[in-house]
C-alpha cells in the first residue's frame, strides 16, 4: 500500500472514531430507529383498516409527509396507528426544527466570520493587500482603486485589527466585494489567511488601529515587511514610515517602495513657503487617477540597449497618447525578480566570478531609481521604464500608474 493511501485510511478511521464517540451520533440513530419502528406499526395495523394505506409505498409516503411536512395525508383508523402517526409527527417537528436551526447557525456563523474578518480566503491570487488602518482609511481605498483600474474590489484584501471601523466600511454597497482579514498583520498565521503567498502587491500603511506610538508603528511596519518577505519573495511591497530612521531596515527587507510621510510633508511645506506655486504643481503631478499626472509606462523591448535620445524621438510621435517623456525609472520591479533575471543572464557565462559580481551588483542597485532628463547618449539598461507627464486634457489610454 502506498504511503498516501495509508495516510488517507488512517484519517478515515480517525474520523469514524470521532463520529462514534459523539453522543449526537447515537441520538440521531435512535431517532431514525424510532421513525422506522413507527412506520412499521402504521403499515402493520392500517393496511387492515379503511384508512387508505394499502401498500408499503403508501406507508412510506405517509411517513414522509408526517415527518417532513408536518401533516397527515391519510387518517389513521386504529389506536396504535394513530399513536404511531402522532409520534412521527412530533419527532419530525422537533428533529427537523433542530436541523434547520443548525443549518441556519452554520450560515450565520459563516457570515459573522466574514464580517469580522475571521474567515480564511480561498482561491484568490494576484490580489492587492493593504495592511493597517488609520483615520481616513476609506479615502485610501478609493484612491487605490481609482489609481489602479486593473484592481477590482474582489481582488482587494484588507488586513487590520480595526474590526468595527472596517466592518462599517464594507457595509457600503461599493465595497461589498472587498475581502477583510482581521488580525495582527505582523503575524504569519494572519497573513496566511490573507493568502500572502499568492498576492501580487502589498501596501503596509502606518497602523493606527490601536494607540501605538510612532516608534511602535514604524517597528511594526518593518516587522511586517520582514514576515511578508519570508513568506513571499516575489510580491511587490510598498511601506509607509513616519521616520527615516527605519529606512535602512526596510531596504534590508528589500522593500520595493518606501513612503516617508513626515519627510514628504516637510518638503511640501518648505516648497509652498517659497510662494512660487510648487504645492499646486506637485498636487497636479501626483494625480489620483490612472490617466494624468506622472505616469510610468513600459519601454518597447527593441529600445533596451539603445540610447535615450532614440527613445525620446520615438515617444515624440506618440506625445498625444502617452504624454511627454521626462526620464527613466531604473531597476524597476521586484528585487527577487530582478535577481533571478540577473542570475539567468550571468549563468550564460561560465566564469563564476562574473556571476557573483553580477548578483552583487543587483543587490547594491537602488530599486525604482528615477533618472530625469538623462543625456541623449545614455544607454537604456534592462528593467527600465519610461516616466511620462500627461495632463487631463490629453487623450487617455491604458498606461501603468506610477508605483505599479
N, C-alpha and C positions, 0 to 999 in steps of 0.2 A: 504493500500500500504506500502511495506517495505521501510525502510529508504534509502537503497541503490538504490531502483528503483526510489524513488522521487528525489534523487540527480542526477541520470542519466537523468531523464526527465527535470530537471531544466537546466542541462548542454546542453541538446539537444535544448531546446527553446532559450537558451542564444546564441548558435551557429547560430540558424536560424536568430535571431535578428541582429547579426553581419553581416551575409551574405546579408540580405535585406537592410542593411544600406549602403552597399558598392556600389559606382557608377559603378564599374566593373560588378556587377550583372545585372544591368539594361542595360548596353551596350551589354552584352552577350545575354540577352533576346531579345533586339532589332535586333541584327544580326540574331538570329535564326528565328525571325518573318519575317525578310526581305527574308531570304532564302526560307522559306515556301511559302511566297507570290509569289516570282518569279517562284518557282516550279509549283505552281497552274496556273499561267499565261501561262507558257510553255505548260502545259497539255491542257488547255482550247483552245489555238489557234493552236498548232502544230499538234494535232490529226486530224485536219481538212485539213491538207496540206499533201504534199508528202515528208516530212522531214524524215519519217521512225519512228517517235514517234507515236505509236498506242495505247499503254496501259499505265496504271498507273506505272507498273514496268519499262517500257521504260523511262518514265519521271523521276522516282526515280534514275534509272541508269544514265541518262543524268546529273542529278543534282550532283550525287556523283562524276562523272568523272570531271565535270566542277569545282566543289568546291575543291575537294581533290587532283586531279591530275593536274588541270590547263589546260585542253584542251577539245575540243568538240568531242563527239562520233557521234553525229548527227549534221547536218547542218540545222539550223532553216530557214524556208522559209518566215515567216511573219515578219513584222517590230516589233510588240510587242514581238514576240518570241525572235527575235534577241536582242532586248533591255534587256529582262529578262535574256537571256543567258549571255550577257556581264556583267550584274550586278552580276550574280552568279560567274562568272569567277573572276571579280575584288574583290568581297567580300571574296571569298575563298583564293585568293592570299595574301591579306593583313591580313586577320584574322588568317590563319594558319601560316603565317610567324611570326606573333606576338606570337602565341602559341609555335612554335618551338624555338623562341628566349627566351621565358620564361623558357621552359624546359631546354634549354642549360644553361641559367643563374643559374638555380637551381643546376645542376650538377657541374658547375664551382664553385659555392659558397660552395658546399659540399667539393670539392677537396681543395679549398683555406682554409677552416676551418680546414681540416685535416692537411694540410701542416703547418699552423700557430698554430696548437695545440689548437684550439678553440672548437673542437667537443668533446662532451661527449662520453666516451667509453661505449659500450653496450655489455651485455652478456659476461663478462670476469670475471674469478675468479681464485684463486690460482696463481696470477701473481706476478711478481717481479717489484717493483717500485724503481727507482733511482731519488732522489730529489736533485736538484742543478746542477751546471755546473762549470767547470773550464778548463783552458788550458790543453790539453792532454786528453780531455773527451773521444775521440774515443778509446784511449788505455784502458781506464777504462772499456768501454763497451766490448771490445774484451776480456779482462781478465775475466770479469764477465761471459760471455758466454762460454769461454773455461774452466773456473773453475767449472761451473755448467752445465754439459751436459744435465741435466733434464729440463733446461730452453730453450725453443725455442724462436726465435725472436718475434713471435706474442704474447708471454707472458711477454715481457719486456716493461715497461712503463716509459717514461722519463718525469719528471715534472720540468720545469725551465722557466726562463724568457729570456734565450738566444735564441730567435726565429730564427734569421738569421743563427747562427752557427749550431744549431740543425737541421734546415731545410736542410742545405748543407750536413750534415752528413747522414740524412735519404734519400737523393737522391742517395746515393751509393746503388748499387744492393743488397749487402749482408744485408743491414739494412732496406730494403724496407718495411718489415712487422712490424718493431718496432713501437710501439704506442707513440705518443707525446701529452702531455697536457701542454699548455702554461699558465703561471701564477705564482703567488707567492705561493710556496709550504707550507707556514705557514697559508694560507687562507683555511678555511674549505670548501668553495664552489669549489675551485680548486681541493682539494683532493677528493671531491665528484665526480668530473668529471673524476678523475683517478680511481674511484671505489675502494677507500681505504678500504671500509668495507668488501670487498671480497678478498683482497690481502693476499698473504701468507707471503711475506717478503718485507721489505722496507729498503733501504740504503740511508741515508742522508749524502751527501758529503759536504765539505766546499765550499759554494757557492761563485763563483767569477763572476757571470753574470753581476754584477754592481760593482762600486768602493766602496765596503764595507771595513771597517777596520776589523782587525782580531777579535776585540771585538764584532763588529756587526755581523760578520759571525757566531761566536760561539753562540751569543744570539739568532740568527735566527734558528740555529740548535736545541737549547733547546726548543724554542717556537714551532718549527715544531714537535718535539717528543711529547710534551705535547698535541698538537692538534691531532696528529695521535693516541695517546693512548686513548684520549677521544672518538674517532670515531671507533676504532678497538683495543680491548684489547688483541686479540688473535694473531695479526700479529707479526712476528719475526722482531725486529727492531735493526738496526745497524747504528751507527752515528760516524762521524769523527769530532774531535775537534782540534783546534790549541793549546789551552791552557788547562792545567789540572784544572784551576780554576772552570770550569763548569762541572767537572767530577761528583761532588756530585749532581748537579741538574739533570743530565741525569740519575743517579741512582735512584733519587726520581721519575723520569718519567718511571722507570722500563725499561730502555734501555737494551736490551739483550747483546749487544756488543758495546764497546766504543773504538775507534781508536784514540790514541793521536799522531798525526803526528809528531809534533816537538820533543816529548819525544823519539819516535822511531828513528828519525834521529840522535838525540844526542847520544843515546845508540849505534847506529850502527857506528857512527864516533869514539866514545870512544873505542869501541871494535876493530875497524880497526887500531887505533893508537898503539895497542899493538904489531902489526907485527906478529900475530900468525894465520892469515887467517880466523878470525871469520866472517868477512863480506862475504867471499865466502861460508862458511858453512851455514850462515843464508839465503843467496840468494838461495841456493840449497834447503833448508828446506821449504822455502815459495814459492815453485814452483807454477807457474800459470796454471798448468794443473791438471786434476782431478785424475791422476793415479800415482803421485810420490810426494815426499816430506813428509810433515806432513799431515796425513790423520786422519779423525775421523770416526770410524766405530761403528755400533750398537753391543751391547753385547747380546748374546743369553739370553732369559728370564730365562733359567734354572740356569744361573750363578748369577742372582740377589739374594743377601743374602749369596752368597758363598764367599770364600776368593780370593784375587788377585792371590795368588800362584796357585790355581786351574785353574783360567782363563789363566794365563801365560803358564801353561803346555798344556792346550787345544790349545792355539794360536800357540804354538811352532810347532805343527804338520801342521799348515797352514801357516807357515812362507813364503813359496814360493808364496803364493797367497796374503796374507794380508800385509806382511811385518813384521817388528819387533815391538812388543808391548812395549811401553816405559812408559805408565802411564794411568791414568783415567781422564776423564772430568766430574767433579761432577756438579750436579744441572743444567744439560743441558736442552735446550729447552726454550720455552716461559714462562715468570713468571706466567701469568694468568693460563696457562695450568697446571703448577706445583701446583699452589694454589688450583685449582679445584680438582686435584688428591689427594692432602693432605686433603682437606675437605671431600671428599668421604671416604678416609681411616679413618679419625678421627671420622666421624659420626657413624662408626661401633661400637664405644664405647660410651655409654650413658653419660659419665662424661663430662659435659660442660667445665670444667676447662682444661681437656686434649685436647679438641677440640681447645680452644683458644690458648693453649700453642703450639700446632702443627702448627696452622696458623701463629703464631708469629715467630716460628722457620723458616718457609718457607720464611717469609718476610725478615728476617735478613740474610738468606743464601746468599752467593756470587754466582751470576749466572755464569754458564760456568767456573767453577773454576778448572784449571788444577792441577793435582797431579801426579808428575813424580816419577817413581820408588818407589811406596809405598811398605811397608813391605808385605811379603807373607801372613801374617795372617790378613791383612786389609780386612774387610768385605765390599763387594761392595754394596752400597746403591742404592735405586731407582733413576731414572733419571740420570743414569751414562752412559757414552760411553767410548770406548777404543781409546787411542791415539796410532797411528802407525807411523813408519818411513819406507818409501819404496823408493827404488831407481828406476831410469828409466829402468834399465836392468831387473828388476823383472817382472814377468808375471802380466799384468794388468787385474784387474777385476773391477766391478762396486762397488765402495765404496763412502761414503759421504765425500765430501771435507771439510776441516776444516772450521768451521763457518756456516755450513748449519744447 
